[in-house]
Amino acid sequence: MSRSIIVRKKVQNMKKWVVAGALVALLPIAAGAQETEPGAMVIDVPQSTSVDDLLEKVRKGFDVQKREDAERVRIFETRREEQDQLLADAKAREAREEARSQALEKEYQEKEVKIAELEAALEQRMGNLGELFGVTRQISGDSRGLMEASITSSQFDNERIAFLESLGASKELPSIDELKRLWYEMQREMTEQGKVVTYTTEVYTPGGIEQREVTRAGVFSVISGGEYLLWDPNKGQLQELAKQPPARFVDTVGEYEGGEGLTGLAVDPSSGSLLAVLIESRGLVERLQAQEGGAVGNVIMGLGGIAFLLGVFKMAWLFIVGRKVASQKKSTTPDTSNPLGRVLAVAQDNPDADREQLELMLDEVVLRESGKLESLVWLVRIVSVVAPLLGLLGTVTGMIRTFQSITLFGAGDPRMMAGGISEALMTTMLGLVAAIPLVLLHAALANNTKKIVDTLDEQSAGLIAQQE
Amino acid sequence: MGQMIIDVEAFLETGGPVLNVIAIVTVVMWTLMLERFYFFYRVFPRVAEKAQEDWQARDDHSSWGAHQIRRLKVSELRMELEDGLAYIRVLVALCPLLGLLGTVTGMIEVFDVMAVAGSGNAKAMAGGVSRATIPTMAGMVAALSGLILSARLEQFAADEGERLADRLEIEHGGSEE
């Protein structure tokens, strides 16, 4: 196509030159005509002495002028002939050029037809080759992306990527060699993907670049020294992971590297995405150290901690009291170091009281004892209820922060909102984390307290009656 | 069998650490419930029988002392009946809370991933989402299973307590409670 345009342009240029040539040929004629005119007005100024002299001079002047005029006419006549001759020449030349132009025009048209024919022939002969060019570019671009991301790149040098990049970007038809190379690289990638290979390569560690022997399992995982490595396609390097996957996955690596025959290996089917996410994830302790819960989170932790400590303390105390009450149940002599002993002591101290009086006195002392037993249990209960509420409060304050940042920066970047969201979620989590053990603790406390109070309440009279 | 263990491990892995806690709570809850069922249907009838025989063996069924002793006996047996029921109740109540905790920790992971990879990468977020939803579901299932049986157990304890009081008959004529 482009070739035909060039040809057409050439022909058009030629036409222009022909016309311009004709014009240049005509120019001298016009220029010669102009040149002749100014010489006519040259007159000598006379030196007058007397009137006669003047007259004589005027007469002489007339003669001279007459001669000059005659001479001028003569020259003009000759020049006119010359001009006529030149005009005739130019006209003849114009006719010649006109004829040539027509001939060229004809040739041009003929050639245009021929060009069209040749172009059609070219298109026909090129056939699928044009398509092949596009496909080659597309395929080499795609393959480059795939191979860059592929773990096999850690094994081969960058040359194949550079080749694919240049092939994908080139504007010319690929050569046979290039096509062969492309096919070879694709085939090699496919073959290598199915292999487990051990080789030495550079590994980027926090301490710098190291040459290490690594084992590549297909395109899924690269392992070295009992650890997983991560292939970073952007930087084109193998990296040490900051954090390894759970132990039961890492354990398989050691077996795999040292193993003979068939051994199992946990692979990352996403070719590294899962491992990359793993590095970024942070544990609860790291989050707490970063104080992601904010002020509300600290309040929850403080309250929860105090309630938990008091609850545990109360639990231990109840346990001791419970043991003492149990041993008191078996003995007949009241021991005032435990609540049941104190209740029974009332009966022993008042042997003369009748039943109704005794019941009243027992009720009173049981009430007093149960008050002591039930102290602090309410605190654990209340904190276990308040902690999730505080968590909810933190959620709301966190969401307010999030929406404030949306107002300021828009919702486009989730990173901007991350602080508020993590506060919201962390407080909710802290609330639940504080509440769950407290609920359990409260259940245990309430259960044990109830047992002892029931013993005092319902059994004290029975125990007295049994002893009688 | 080995495949089953692997399946369960994979399930626990996708559910995250909270799912382990839910699993432990569920196991403890079911152990307590099974212990209760065993106690109610195997141990308790004999204990109640013996208490009734002891009571029948007494001459005095009407004095104040006898009343107090009966009260003592009933109270002791009720305590035995209700032993552990409070824990079962609390564990049942804990299951949805733990599910919620899992939801929150899972969502934290989702937002972590979003902060790193942006909101476009749904594949990377899926891990956090499964850690948010699986514990919620597991918590609900555990709570529902526990709720039905614990209601049955509590009903049983209450009924048996009443029946026990009736079985230890009082001869009227003495002072009533």
Interface residues (C-beta under 8 A of the other chain):
Chain A: P246 R248 S270 S273 L274 V277 E280 S281 R282 R287 R355 P388 P414 R415 A418 I421 S422 L425 M426 T428 M429 L432 V433 A435 I436 V439 L440 H442 A443 A444 A446 N447 K450 K451 D454 T455 E458 Q459 A461 G462 L463 I464 A465 Q466 E468
Chain B: E9 E13 W64 G65 A66 Q68 I69 R70 R71 L72 K73 S75 E76 M79 A86 Y87 R89 V90 A93 L94 L97 L98 L100 L101 V104 T105 M107 I108 E109 F111 D112 V113 M114 A115 V116 A117 G118 S119 K123 A124 G127 S175
